[in-house]
């Protein structure tokens, strides 16, 4: 028959082709895995787009925090922040631009309209953090519009983002406090007991100095640390040569933090690599609260007192 005398089919040739195809297949598999594994951050360039194309590139990020770097911004970029964390409700989005932010402005989509979140001029202030309520509990859609430019000099629109949930302070997600809800009041006993269990950092120390930044509406508390009970990253470090432990803690200017004597228990969470102040009672007051709760069996976690 003609089919029997013809060239062998693809299936018949596959065993002989596999040795030459295997490196390419493995490379494609590794690339596909790399692309699907990292959905927290994105890096791209406007130079890779077709010059005459009017298409808006779509970027999907499925993390509660990450970063985006857009070099040589051109035309527009649509970024969908869609946290892949089940049914968690994220109602606040915060964006912190990099120190070299240039070349674009950032908008948020609301009911088919674009609202300015961060202009190119604001992005030039690296300490500026923009927070806004998410249009949807499932995330937010950002629209990056490239600024007009005459030359091809390098510009980079780069920022970090974080999605936060505004939960009740008495609930299990107390640590998910938004930047806009910094503790500007004394914590009650339950909030304090939850803070030592769930905060990103818990340290005992004293206040060395407090500096205020009226332009960015922030204050920084420089802490001399006696004991680090817990810290997520190395914000509190020992000075070279075996010196004392120190570290900075940020808070809002409206909290009106002042330098005071004595030892405190500083707790709080980290946002964009910075420590933000939560509950900060005097250490002797904390001891009384914790010991009373422990005697009643009402302490939510064990805490090392020595």
KETI-47765 format. One line per 4 residues: number of its first residue (from 1); their letters; for each residue x, y, z of N, C-alpha, C, O. Coordinates in pm, whole numbers, padded with zeros to 5 digits. Layout:
% KETI-47765
NUM	a	X Y Z X Y Z X Y Z X Y Z  ...
***
This chain:
% KETI-47765
1	xxxx	00084 -00119 00000 00000 00000 00000 00088 00125 00000 00204 00120 00041  00031 00237 -00047 00109 00361 -00058 00152 00410 00080 00262 00463 00096  00063 00393 00177 00098 00442 00311 00213 00363 00371 00289 00417 00452  00226 00237 00332 00334 00155 00387 00467 00190 00324 00572 00179 00389
5	xxxx	00464 00235 00193 00589 00268 00126 00631 00413 00149 00743 00451 00116  00542 00493 00206 00572 00636 00223 00668 00659 00338 00718 00566 00401  00692 00792 00364 00782 00831 00472 00722 00790 00606 00600 00790 00620  00803 00755 00702 00752 00716 00834 00681 00833 00900 00717 00948 00878
9	xxxx	00579 00803 00984 00504 00907 01053 00584 00970 01166 00694 00925 01200  00526 01079 01225 00595 01152 01331 00619 01064 01453 00725 01073 01516  00523 00979 01486 00540 00892 01602 00656 00796 01583 00729 00766 01677  00673 00748 01456 00783 00656 01429 00918 00725 01439 01018 00663 01476
13	xxxx	00921 00857 01405 01047 00930 01408 01080 00986 01546 01194 01025 01571  00981 00989 01636 01000 01053 01764 01117 00998 01844 01192 01078 01901  01139 00865 01852 01255 00815 01928 01387 00867 01877 01477 00894 01957  01401 00883 01747 01527 00932 01695 01543 01083 01710 01655 01134 01711
17	xxxx	01429 01155 01722 01436 01301 01735 01455 01346 01879 01503 01456 01903  01417 01262 01977 01420 01302 02117 01557 01354 02163 01561 01456 02233  01669 01287 02128 01799 01338 02177 01825 01482 02137 01882 01558 02215  01785 01522 02016 01810 01659 01970 01707 01757 02026 01737 01875 02044
21	xxxx	01585 01708 02054 01480 01796 02104 01484 01813 02255 01432 01912 02308  01545 01718 02325 01539 01719 02471 01593 01847 02533 01528 01900 02623  01709 01902 02492 01756 02028 02554 01657 02142 02538 01636 02220 02632  01595 02153 02420 01498 02261 02398 01374 02242 02483 01321 02338 02538
25	xxxx	01328 02116 02495 01210 02089 02576 01235 02120 02723 01149 02177 02790  01352 02083 02772 01386 02112 02911 01393 02262 02936 01349 02311 03041  01450 02337 02839 01460 02481 02855 01322 02545 02861 01298 02632 02944  01231 02502 02772 01095 02555 02773 01025 02524 02905 00951 02608 02958
29	xxxx	01047 02403 02958 00985 02364 03084 01036 02451 03200 00957 02494 03284  01168 02476 03203 01223 02558 03309 01173 02702 03301 01145 02764 03403  01163 02754 03178 01114 02891 03161 00969 02904 03204 00931 03002 03266  00889 02804 03170 00747 02810 03206 00731 02802 03358 00644 02869 03415
33	xxxx	00814 02720 03424 00807 02710 03569 00853 02839 03635 00794 02884 03733  00960 02899 03580 01009 03023 03640 00905 03133 03629 00888 03211 03722  00835 03139 03515 00735 03243 03497 00616 03226 03587 00560 03326 03633  00575 03102 03615 00457 03080 03697 00488 03084 03845 00399 03109 03926
37	xxxx	00615 03060 03883 00649 03054 04024 00657 03194 04086 00618 03213 04201  00708 03291 04010 00726 03424 04064 00615 03515 04014 00626 03572 03905  00507 03529 04092 00398 03617 04056 00392 03737 04148 00294 03811 04149  00498 03756 04226 00501 03868 04320 00565 03992 04257 00531 04104 04294
41	xxxx	00657 03972 04164 00731 04083 04105 00734 04071 03954 00715 03963 03897  00758 04184 03890 00764 04189 03743 00869 04291 03701 00882 04397 03763  00942 04258 03596 01039 04350 03537 01025 04345 03386 01028 04238 03326  01011 04461 03325 00996 04466 03181 01047 04598 03125 01082 04689 03200
45	xxxx	01049 04606 02992 01102 04724 02924 01008 04768 02814 00952 04685 02741  00990 04899 02802 00910 04953 02694 00975 04941 02558 00908 04956 02456  01106 04916 02554 01176 04904 02427 01142 04775 02353 01166 04764 02233  01086 04678 02424 01055 04549 02360 00922 04552 02286 00887 04453 02222
49	xxxx	00847 04662 02294 00717 04667 02229 00730 04715 02086 00826 04783 02050  00632 04679 02006 00627 04726 01867 00605 04877 01866 00516 04926 01936  00685 04952 01787 00675 05098 01789 00536 05151 01754 00493 05252 01811  00466 05086 01662 00337 05136 01617 00219 05073 01691 00104 05106 01665
53	xxxx	00248 04983 01782 00140 04915 01853 00077 05008 01956 00145 05084 02025  -00056 04999 01966 -00128 05077 02067 -00177 04987 02181 -00253 05032 02268  -00135 04863 02180 -00181 04769 02282 -00122 04805 02418 -00009 04852 02428  -00201 04783 02521 -00156 04804 02659 -00116 04669 02716 -00196 04576 02719
57	xxxx	00009 04659 02761 00056 04531 02816 -00011 04503 02949 -00025 04593 03033  -00053 04379 02968 -00122 04336 03090 -00024 04259 03180 00045 04168 03133  -00021 04295 03307 00064 04227 03404 -00023 04181 03520 -00097 04261 03577  -00015 04052 03556 -00091 03997 03667 00005 03960 03780 00097 03880 03759
61	xxxx	-00016 04017 03898 00065 03986 04015 -00027 03928 04122 -00128 03989 04158  00008 03809 04173 -00079 03737 04265 -00016 03721 04402 -00005 03610 04455  00027 03834 04460 00088 03833 04593 00031 03948 04674 -00025 04044 04619  00045 03938 04804 00004 04049 04888 00112 04156 04895 00085 04268 04940
65	xxxx	00233 04125 04852 00339 04225 04844 00443 04183 04743 00465 04064 04720  00507 04282 04681 00607 04254 04579 00658 04384 04520 00652 04489 04584  00708 04377 04396 00765 04496 04334 00744 04491 04184 00717 04386 04126  00758 04607 04121 00749 04620 03975 00856 04716 03929 00877 04821 03989
69	xxxx	00925 04680 03820 01028 04765 03761 01004 04775 03611 01013 04676 03539  00974 04894 03565 00943 04919 03423 01049 05016 03370 01043 05136 03396  01145 04963 03295 01252 05046 03240 01212 05097 03102 01137 05031 03030  01262 05215 03067 01226 05282 02942 01074 05281 02922 01026 05228 02822
73	xxxx	00996 05339 03015 00850 05334 03002 00803 05391 02869 00851 05495 02824  00709 05321 02806 00652 05364 02679 00504 05331 02677 00464 05221 02715  00425 05426 02633 00279 05411 02624 00219 05378 02761 00223 05462 02851  00165 05261 02780 00093 05234 02906 00108 05088 02947 00137 05001 02866
77	xxxx	00087 05066 03078 00098 04933 03136 -00017 04917 03236 -00040 05004 03319  -00089 04806 03226 -00199 04779 03320 -00157 04665 03412 -00120 04557 03366  -00161 04690 03542 -00114 04594 03642 -00231 04553 03730 -00292 04637 03796  -00262 04425 03730 -00369 04372 03814 -00308 04309 03938 -00238 04209 03930
81	xxxx	-00336 04369 04054 -00291 04315 04182 -00400 04225 04236 -00507 04272 04276  -00373 04097 04236 -00476 03998 04268 -00418 03897 04365 -00362 03796 04322  -00427 03921 04496 -00364 03831 04593 -00422 03691 04587 -00543 03672 04588  -00333 03594 04582 -00374 03454 04575 -00374 03395 04716 -00295 03307 04748
85	xxxx	-00465 03446 04799 -00468 03403 04940 -00609 03365 04980 -00656 03404 05087  -00676 03291 04897 -00809 03243 04930 -00911 03353 04936 -00923 03432 04842  -00985 03359 05044 -01095 03453 05055 -01060 03576 05137 -01149 03649 05181  -00931 03600 05159 -00892 03716 05240 -00939 03845 05175 -00934 03859 05052
89	xxxx	-00985 03938 05256 -01035 04064 05206 -00928 04171 05222 -00893 04208 05334  -00876 04221 05111 -00772 04322 05114 -00833 04454 05067 -00870 04469 04951  -00843 04550 05158 -00912 04674 05127 -00822 04795 05122 -00870 04905 05095  -00692 04780 05146 -00597 04891 05138 -00477 04850 05054 -00420 04742 05074
93	xxxx	-00438 04937 04961 -00320 04915 04878 -00222 05028 04905 -00260 05145 04902  -00096 04994 04932 00007 05094 04955 00120 05075 04853 00159 04963 04821  00170 05188 04804 00275 05188 04702 00387 05279 04748 00364 05394 04788  00511 05228 04742 00628 05308 04776 00722 05312 04655 00776 05209 04617
97	xxxx	00742 05430 04594 00829 05439 04475 00976 05424 04512 01017 05455 04624  01054 05377 04415 01199 05368 04434 01259 05508 04427 01196 05602 04380  01383 05521 04474 01449 05651 04477 01473 05706 04337 01487 05827 04319  01478 05617 04236 01503 05662 04098 01376 05656 04013 01384 05643 03891
101	xxxx	01259 05666 04077 01132 05659 04003 01124 05774 03903 01132 05891 03940  01107 05738 03775 01097 05836 03668 01018 05777 03551 01015 05656 03532  00956 05864 03476 00905 05823 03346 00760 05782 03340 00713 05744 03232  00686 05786 03451 00546 05741 03446 00470 05796 03566 00528 05837 03666
105	xxxx	00339 05795 03552 00247 05824 03663 00157 05703 03682 00135 05626 03589  00106 05687 03805 00027 05568 03838 -00116 05610 03872 -00139 05704 03948  -00210 05539 03812 -00353 05563 03835 -00417 05434 03885 -00364 05325 03863  -00531 05446 03953 -00610 05329 03992 -00743 05335 03919 -00802 05443 03905
109	xxxx	-00790 05222 03872 -00917 05214 03800 -01032 05204 03900 -01032 05117 03987  -01129 05293 03885 -01250 05292 03969 -01371 05314 03881 -01390 05422 03826  -01453 05212 03868 -01578 05221 03790 -01553 05277 03651 -01628 05364 03605  -01450 05228 03586 -01421 05271 03450 -01348 05403 03439 -01317 05447 03328
113	xxxx	-01318 05468 03552 -01246 05594 03552 -01106 05575 03612 -01084 05482 03690  -01012 05663 03574 -00877 05657 03626 -00855 05771 03725 -00880 05887 03694  -00808 05736 03845 -00779 05835 03948 -00629 05833 03977 -00570 05727 03998  -00568 05952 03979 -00424 05962 04001 -00387 05919 04142 -00446 05965 04240
117	xxxx	-00290 05830 04151 -00238 05783 04280 -00099 05840 04306 -00070 05887 04416  -00014 05836 04204 00124 05879 04219 00171 05943 04090 00177 05878 03986  00205 06072 04096 00257 06140 03978 00407 06121 03968 00470 06077 04064  00464 06153 03854 00608 06139 03838 00683 06229 03936 00788 06192 03987
121	xxxx	00628 06347 03963 00692 06438 04058 00691 06381 04200 00789 06393 04273  00579 06319 04239 00572 06258 04372 00665 06139 04384 00721 06114 04490  00682 06065 04274 00767 05947 04276 00912 05979 04302 00989 05892 04344  00951 06106 04278 01089 06145 04302 01120 06156 04451 01235 06177 04489
125	xxxx	01017 06144 04536 01036 06148 04682 01031 06006 04734 00923 05951 04754  01147 05943 04758 01151 05799 04792 01081 05764 04922 01042 05648 04940  01064 05860 05014 00996 05829 05140 00844 05839 05127 00772 05809 05222  00796 05882 05012 00652 05901 04994 00583 05767 04975 00616 05692 04882
129	xxxx	00488 05735 05060 00408 05612 05049 00264 05652 05023 00205 05727 05101  00208 05603 04913 00070 05633 04877 -00018 05513 04912 00010 05402 04868  -00123 05536 04989 -00217 05432 05026 -00357 05472 04981 -00394 05589 04990  -00434 05375 04934 -00570 05404 04889 -00654 05278 04909 -00603 05167 04913
133	xxxx	-00783 05299 04921 -00874 05186 04937 -00890 05114 04805 -00899 05177 04699  -00892 04983 04811 -00904 04903 04689 -01048 04908 04637 -01142 04895 04714  -01065 04927 04505 -01200 04928 04448 -01272 04795 04466 -01395 04792 04467  -01197 04686 04478 -01255 04554 04492 -01187 04479 04606 -01066 04494 04623
137	xxxx	-01260 04398 04684 -01196 04320 04790 -01094 04220 04737 -01005 04176 04810  -01105 04185 04610 -01015 04085 04552 -00887 04147 04497 -00800 04073 04452  -00872 04279 04500 -00750 04340 04449 -00775 04474 04385 -00879 04536 04407  -00679 04519 04304 -00689 04649 04239 -00621 04643 04103 -00530 04563 04081
141	xxxx	-00667 04730 04012 -00606 04742 03880 -00539 04877 03871 -00604 04981 03885  -00407 04877 03848 -00330 04999 03834 -00300 05024 03687 -00283 04931 03609  -00294 05151 03651 -00267 05190 03512 -00146 05283 03515 -00154 05392 03571  -00033 05240 03455 00088 05320 03448 00094 05390 03313 00101 05324 03209
145	xxxx	00092 05522 03314 00098 05600 03191 00237 05660 03178 00281 05736 03264  00308 05626 03068 00443 05678 03047 00437 05827 03018 00347 05874 02948  00533 05901 03071 00542 06045 03047 00604 06071 02910 00691 05996 02866  00560 06177 02841 00620 06210 02710 00768 06243 02728 00808 06305 02826
149	xxxx	00849 06200 02631 00992 06228 02636 01046 06240 02495 00994 06178 02402  01151 06320 02480 01207 06346 02347 01325 06257 02316 01355 06233 02199  01393 06208 02417 01511 06126 02393 01487 05985 02443 01378 05953 02491  01589 05902 02432 01577 05761 02471 01659 05733 02597 01696 05619 02622
153	xxxx	01686 05837 02674 01763 05817 02796 01688 05725 02892 01565 05720 02892  01764 05654 02973 01704 05553 03060 01621 05617 03170 01667 05707 03242  01499 05570 03183 01412 05606 03293 01355 05477 03350 01337 05379 03278  01328 05476 03480 01278 05356 03544 01163 05392 03637 01179 05470 03731
157	xxxx	01047 05335 03609 00931 05348 03698 00926 05223 03783 00877 05119 03739  00978 05232 03904 00991 05115 03991 00929 05145 04126 00947 05254 04182  00855 05048 04179 00793 05068 04309 00768 04934 04377 00766 04829 04313  00748 04940 04509 00704 04825 04588 00556 04843 04619 00508 04956 04634
161	xxxx	00485 04733 04630 00343 04741 04665 00313 04645 04779 00386 04549 04803  00204 04675 04850 00160 04588 04959 00011 04601 04973 -00042 04712 04977  -00058 04487 04982 -00202 04484 05002 -00229 04447 05146 -00176 04349 05197  -00312 04527 05212 -00337 04511 05354 -00485 04494 05380 -00568 04547 05307
165	xxxx	-00517 04419 05484 -00657 04399 05522 -00685 04477 05649 -00607 04471 05744  -00794 04549 05651 -00834 04626 05770 -00923 04540 05858 -01045 04543 05847  -00859 04463 05945 -00933 04373 06032 -00951 04437 06169 -00882 04533 06204  -01042 04384 06245 -01061 04431 06382 -00936 04402 06464 -00875 04296 06451
169	xxxx	-00898 04498 06548 -00776 04481 06629 -00788 04365 06725 -00686 04314 06773  -00910 04322 06756 -00927 04212 06850 -00929 04077 06781 -00934 03974 06848  -00925 04076 06649 -00934 03951 06575 -00799 03884 06559 -00697 03939 06602  -00797 03765 06498 -00671 03691 06482 -00576 03757 06386 -00457 03726 06388
173	xxxx	-00623 03848 06299 -00537 03914 06202 -00501 04054 06248 -00490 04146 06167  -00481 04070 06379 -00447 04201 06434 -00319 04255 06371 -00305 04377 06357  -00226 04166 06333 -00099 04212 06279 -00114 04274 06141 -00021 04338 06092  -00230 04258 06078 -00252 04314 05944 -00297 04459 05953 -00390 04498 05882
177	xxxx	-00236 04538 06036 -00274 04677 06052 -00219 04760 05937 -00101 04747 05903  -00300 04844 05877 -00257 04925 05764 -00167 05039 05810 -00169 05078 05926  -00088 05091 05716 -00001 05203 05748 -00081 05322 05799 -00034 05397 05884  -00201 05338 05747 -00281 05453 05784 -00342 05439 05923 -00402 05534 05974
181	xxxx	-00328 05322 05985 -00388 05299 06116 -00280 05273 06221 -00296 05188 06309  -00171 05349 06212 -00065 05335 06311 -00120 05365 06450 -00209 05449 06466  -00066 05296 06550 -00116 05312 06685 -00078 05448 06742 00035 05468 06788  -00171 05542 06739 -00147 05674 06797 -00214 05686 06933 -00230 05797 06984
185	xxxx	-00252 05577 06992 -00317 05578 07122 -00261 05461 07202 -00209 05365 07144  -00272 05467 07335 -00226 05352 07415 -00308 05227 07383 -00430 05235 07369  -00243 05113 07372 -00313 04987 07345 -00383 04940 07471 -00333 04960 07582  -00499 04879 07455 -00562 04816 07571 -00492 04683 07598 -00407 04640 07520
189	xxxx	-00530 04618 07707 -00459 04497 07749 -00467 04386 07645 -00368 04317 07621  -00584 04366 07582 -00598 04261 07483 -00512 04289 07360 -00448 04199 07307  -00511 04414 07315 -00429 04451 07200 -00281 04428 07229 -00206 04383 07143  -00240 04460 07352 -00100 04440 07390 -00063 04292 07391 00042 04254 07340
193	xxxx	-00150 04209 07448 -00122 04065 07453 -00118 04005 07313 -00037 03915 07287  -00204 04054 07223 -00201 04006 07085 -00075 04054 07013 -00020 03984 06928  -00031 04176 07046 00085 04235 06978 00212 04155 07003 00292 04136 06911  00233 04107 07126 00356 04033 07154 00356 03896 07086 00461 03834 07070
197	xxxx	00239 03848 07046 00229 03718 06979 00243 03729 06827 00298 03639 06764  00194 03838 06769 00179 03842 06623 00259 03949 06554 00261 03953 06431  00327 04038 06627 00401 04147 06564 00524 04096 06491 00578 03990 06524  00567 04171 06391 00689 04136 06318 00813 04156 06404 00913 04086 06388
201	xxxx	00807 04252 06496 00921 04273 06587 00870 04302 06728 00767 04367 06747  00946 04252 06826 00920 04277 06968 01055 04298 07034 01135 04205 07042  01082 04419 07082 01212 04449 07142 01193 04531 07269 01099 04609 07281  01285 04512 07363 01290 04593 07484 01402 04694 07468 01513 04658 07429
205	xxxx	01372 04821 07498 01474 04923 07482 01428 05058 07531 01321 05072 07591  01511 05158 07505 01482 05295 07545 01494 05386 07423 01555 05350 07323  01435 05504 07433 01435 05600 07322 01561 05686 07329 01583 05757 07427  01643 05680 07224 01763 05764 07216 01728 05902 07162 01777 06004 07212
209	xxxx	01642 05903 07058 01610 06030 06994 01484 06013 06910 01451 05903 06867  01413 06124 06889 01296 06127 06801 01313 06242 06702 01330 06357 06743  01308 06211 06573 01319 06314 06469 01190 06318 06389 01124 06216 06371  01154 06437 06341 01028 06456 06272 01052 06504 06128 01139 06588 06104
213	xxxx	00975 06450 06035 00979 06488 05894 00841 06541 05857 00751 06465 05821  00825 06674 05866 00693 06733 05841 00650 06720 05695 00531 06714 05667  00746 06717 05602 00712 06708 05460 00644 06576 05427 00547 06572 05351  00695 06467 05487 00639 06334 05461 00546 06287 05572 00497 06174 05568
217	xxxx	00520 06374 05671 00426 06343 05780 00468 06219 05858 00385 06136 05893  00598 06208 05883 00650 06091 05954 00740 06133 06069 00797 06242 06069  00753 06044 06166 00849 06060 06275 00931 05932 06284 00882 05823 06255  01056 05946 06324 01143 05829 06342 01192 05825 06485 01245 05923 06537
221	xxxx	01174 05708 06546 01218 05685 06684 01344 05599 06679 01340 05484 06635  01456 05655 06724 01581 05579 06731 01587 05509 06867 01583 05573 06972  01597 05377 06862 01585 05295 06983 01719 05232 07019 01787 05176 06933  01755 05241 07145 01867 05167 07201 01811 05037 07258 01732 05040 07353
225	xxxx	01851 04923 07202 01786 04795 07230 01863 04718 07337 01985 04702 07330  01788 04671 07436 01846 04585 07540 01827 04437 07508 01913 04355 07539  01712 04404 07446 01686 04264 07412 01593 04257 07292 01491 04326 07286  01630 04173 07196 01545 04147 07079 01472 04016 07102 01534 03909 07099
229	xxxx	01344 04023 07125 01265 03902 07143 01229 03840 07008 01227 03718 06993  01203 03925 06911 01169 03875 06778 01183 03989 06678 01150 04103 06708  01233 03957 06558 01230 04051 06447 01229 03973 06317 01297 03871 06303  01152 04021 06225 01135 03953 06096 01260 03965 06011 01305 03866 05952
233	xxxx	01315 04084 06004 01439 04110 05931 01537 04181 06024 01505 04209 06139  01655 04210 05973 01762 04264 06057 01756 04416 06064 01851 04485 06027  01643 04469 06112 01632 04614 06129 01708 04659 06253 01772 04765 06252  01702 04579 06360 01776 04610 06483 01907 04532 06480 01907 04409 06480
237	xxxx	02017 04604 06478 02148 04542 06462 02245 04595 06566 02228 04702 06624  02349 04514 06586 02455 04552 06679 02559 04636 06606 02598 04603 06494  02603 04743 06669 02705 04828 06608 02837 04753 06595 02864 04659 06670  02917 04795 06500 03047 04729 06476 03134 04737 06601 03130 04834 06677
241	xxxx	03213 04632 06619 03302 04627 06734 03235 04584 06862 03286 04609 06972  03117 04518 06849 03050 04469 06968 02980 04577 07047 02963 04564 07169  02938 04684 06979 02869 04792 07048 02725 04758 07079 02684 04642 07071  02648 04859 07115 02509 04837 07154 02422 04808 07032 02458 04836 06918
245	xxxx	02307 04750 07060 02208 04721 06957 02120 04845 06938 02078 04907 07036  02093 04879 06813 02012 04996 06782 01923 04967 06662 01943 04871 06589  01823 05053 06645 01737 05040 06528 01635 05152 06521 01597 05207 06624  01589 05188 06398 01489 05293 06381 01348 05237 06370 01327 05131 06311
249	xxxx	01251 05307 06427 01110 05271 06415 01035 05391 06362 01052 05503 06412  00951 05370 06260 00874 05477 06198 00734 05485 06259 00679 05385 06305  00680 05605 06258 00540 05624 06296 00490 05751 06227 00569 05822 06165  00362 05779 06238 00306 05897 06174 00332 06021 06260 00335 06014 06383
253	xxxx	00351 06134 06193 00377 06259 06263 00261 06295 06357 00282 06353 06463  00140 06260 06316 00022 06294 06396 00020 06221 06530 -00055 06260 06619  00101 06117 06545 00107 06047 06673 00178 06129 06780 00163 06102 06900  00258 06230 06738 00325 06322 06830 00410 06248 06933 00401 06273 07054
257	xxxx	00494 06156 06884 00583 06080 06972 00692 06172 07027 00751 06249 06951  00719 06163 07155 00823 06242 07219 00920 06151 07292 00888 06037 07326  01040 06204 07315 01141 06128 07388 01103 06118 07534 01067 06219 07596  01110 05999 07588 01078 05977 07729 01178 05881 07791 01237 05798 07722
261	xxxx	01198 05893 07921 01293 05808 07990 01233 05673 08025 01112 05654 08017  01319 05580 08064 01273 05447 08103 01277 05347 07990 01309 05381 07876  01243 05223 08024 01243 05113 07927 01102 05089 07874 01004 05097 07948  01095 05058 07745 00968 05031 07679 00974 04895 07611 01082 04842 07585
265	xxxx	00858 04838 07584 00848 04719 07499 00791 04767 07366 00673 04801 07356  00875 04770 07263 00836 04819 07132 00787 04701 07047 00859 04603 07030  00667 04712 06994 00614 04611 06903 00565 04681 06776 00544 04802 06775  00548 04604 06671 00498 04662 06547 00521 04569 06429 00559 04453 06446
269	xxxx	00497 04621 06310 00509 04542 06188 00600 04610 06088 00627 04730 06097  00648 04533 05992 00736 04586 05889 00657 04612 05761 00576 04530 05717  00682 04729 05704 00623 04766 05576 00733 04823 05488 00798 04921 05524  00755 04761 05371 00857 04807 05276 00995 04814 05340 01071 04907 05315
273	xxxx	01027 04714 05424 01158 04707 05485 01180 04802 05600 01294 04818 05645  01074 04865 05651 01085 04957 05763 00999 04908 05879 00894 04849 05858  01045 04934 06002 00968 04897 06121 00871 05010 06154 00911 05126 06166  00742 04974 06168 00638 05071 06201 00583 05041 06340 00554 04926 06374
277	xxxx	00570 05146 06420 00536 05132 06561 00393 05087 06581 00301 05139 06518  00376 04988 06669 00245 04943 06710 00224 04978 06857 00223 05095 06893  00208 04877 06942 00196 04901 07086 00336 04921 07146 00430 04850 07111  00347 05020 07236 00477 05048 07297 00459 05090 07443 00480 05207 07476
281	xxxx	00419 04997 07529 00400 05031 07671 00534 05038 07743 00636 04986 07696  00532 05102 07858 00650 05092 07944 00666 04946 07987 00568 04876 08010  00789 04902 07995 00814 04760 08018 00755 04714 08151 00702 04603 08159  00764 04795 08253 00711 04755 08384 00558 04740 08379 00502 04655 08448
285	xxxx	00491 04823 08298 00346 04810 08284 00310 04684 08207 00211 04616 08238  00390 04652 08105 00367 04529 08029 00379 04406 08119 00298 04314 08109  00479 04404 08205 00500 04290 08295 00377 04265 08380 00335 04150 08397  00319 04371 08434 00200 04356 08518 00083 04299 08439 00011 04212 08488
289	xxxx	00063 04348 08315 -00047 04300 08231 -00027 04154 08195 -00121 04075 08202  00095 04118 08157 00120 03980 08114 00108 03882 08230 00047 03776 08215  00164 03916 08345 00158 03825 08460 00014 03803 08506 -00024 03692 08543  -00066 03910 08504 -00207 03896 08543 -00282 03806 08446 -00362 03723 08488
293	xxxx	-00256 03821 08316 -00322 03737 08216 -00275 03592 08228 -00354 03500 08210  -00149 03572 08258 -00096 03435 08270 -00158 03364 08389 -00188 03245 08381  -00176 03435 08500 -00238 03374 08618 -00382 03331 08590 -00429 03233 08647  -00452 03405 08504 -00589 03369 08469 -00595 03270 08354 -00703 03221 08319
297	xxxx	-00480 03239 08294 -00478 03152 08177 -00532 03223 08054 -00581 03158 07961  -00523 03357 08052 -00579 03435 07941 -00472 03485 07845 -00504 03562 07754  -00346 03445 07863 -00242 03491 07772 -00248 03409 07643 -00245 03286 07649  -00257 03474 07525 -00270 03401 07398 -00143 03329 07356 -00149 03240 07271
301	xxxx	-00028 03365 07414 00097 03294 07383 00194 03313 07499 00178 03404 07580  00293 03225 07505 00394 03235 07609 00500 03338 07569 00539 03346 07452  00545 03415 07666 00642 03519 07640 00756 03510 07741 00732 03496 07861  00878 03517 07693 00996 03507 07780 01016 03638 07855 01042 03741 07794
305	xx	01004 03633 07986 01017 03754 08066 01160 03787 08103 01192 03904 08125  01248 03688 08111 01386 03712 08154 01470 03763 08037 01589 03789 08054
***
